[in-house]
């Protein structure tokens, strides 16, 4: 992966996790659980992509 793609994925990941945290601070009756699960899945997937790409760029 190119560094530009990694930077874009990192920015998108940060925005997703900000959205997760904003949804998480709502009272439990007001949380849109479908939105929360979707955001958690997308955030976890983006974090995994970033982690894998960073490990691949390490010199061995």
C-alpha positions in Angstrom: 0.0 0.0 0.0 1.2 3.5 -0.7 1.7 5.9 2.1 -1.0 8.2 0.7 -3.6 5.4 1.1 -2.5 4.7 4.6 -2.8 8.4 5.6 -6.3 8.5 4.1 -7.3 5.3 5.9 -5.9 6.7 9.2 -7.9 10.0 8.8 -11.1 8.1 8.0 -10.4 5.8 11.0 -10.0 8.8 13.3 -13.3 10.2 12.1 -15.0 6.9 12.6 -13.7 6.6 16.2 -14.8 10.1 17.0 -18.3 9.2 15.8 -18.2 6.1 18.0 -17.2 8.1 21.0 -20.0 10.7 20.4 -22.5 7.9 20.1 -21.2 6.2 23.2 -21.7 9.2 25.5 -25.4 9.3 24.8 -27.8 7.9 27.4 -28.4 4.2 26.6 -32.0 4.8 25.5 -30.9 7.3 22.9 -28.1 5.2 21.3 -28.8 4.0 17.8 -27.4 0.5 18.2 -27.4 -0.3 14.5 -25.2 2.8 13.9 -23.0 1.9 16.9 -22.4 -1.6 15.7 -21.7 -0.4 12.2 -19.2 2.2 13.4 -17.5 -0.2 15.7 -17.1 -2.7 12.9 -15.8 -0.1 10.5 -13.4 1.3 13.1 -12.0 -2.1 13.9 -11.6 -3.0 10.3 -9.8 0.3 9.5 -7.5 -0.2 12.6 -6.7 -3.7 11.4 -5.8 -2.4 7.9 -3.6 0.3 9.4 -1.9 -2.2 11.7 -1.2 -4.8 8.9 0.1 -2.1 6.6 2.4 -0.8 9.2 3.8 -4.2 10.1 4.4 -4.9 6.4 6.4 -1.7 6.1 8.8 -2.8 8.9 12.3 -3.8 7.7 13.2 -7.4 8.6 
